[in-house]
């Protein structure tokens, strides 16, 4: 998937989450551990969002592409973000998934 296609899905995910009442804090935050696609606020909670798109749900679809290594990188990046920004707030990790022509899927609390 090209960078522009990925960016389009991230923008679509941000709009979707904003329609659900979340507020965009930051997009494409980079650090040595990787990138956090979207950082949103849901009330008092900070939400770190991974956006994934696949042409179909075959082979597990977009959700299956978020493996243990990716979850570890997301956690490390989020901890660094919180430290650098001096934020002490409840947090969660969500995923917004696009699988072909299927409706957008929003998974909350993907990291326990």
C-alpha positions, 0 to 999 in steps of 0.5 A, spaced: 500 500 500 502 506 498 503 512 503 498 516 500 493 510 500 495 509 507 494 516 509 487 516 506 485 511 510 488 514 516 484 520 514 478 516 513 479 513 520 480 520 524 473 522 521 470 516 523 472 516 530 470 524 530 463 522 528 463 517 534 465 523 539 473 522 539 477 529 538 483 528 534 490 530 538 495 528 533 496 524 527 502 520 524 506 521 531 513 518 530 519 516 534 524 511 535 519 505 536 515 507 530 509 511 528 502 512 532 497 513 526 492 517 530 492 519 537 485 521 540 481 524 546 475 520 548 473 524 554 478 524 559 482 518 556 487 518 551 486 513 545 492 510 541 489 508 534 492 503 529 489 504 522 490 497 518 487 496 511 487 490 507 483 488 500 479 483 503 478 479 510 482 473 507 487 470 511 484 474 518 484 481 514 486 487 517 485 485 525 490 479 524 496 484 521 496 487 528 501 481 531 505 481 538 511 485 535 506 491 533 503 491 539 509 491 543 512 497 538 505 501 539 506 500 547 513 503 547 511 508 542 505 510 547 509 510 553 514 515 550 509 520 548 506 520 555 513 521 558 515 526 553 508 530 553 508 529 561 501 526 560 498 522 566 491 520 563 487 513 562 489 510 556 487 505 551 489 502 544 484 501 539 484 499 532 480 502 526 480 496 520 478 497 513 477 490 509 475 491 502 468 493 501 466 491 508 464 497 513 469 500 517 470 496 524 472 499 530 476 495 535 477 498 542 482 496 547 486 491 543 492 491 548 490 488 555 
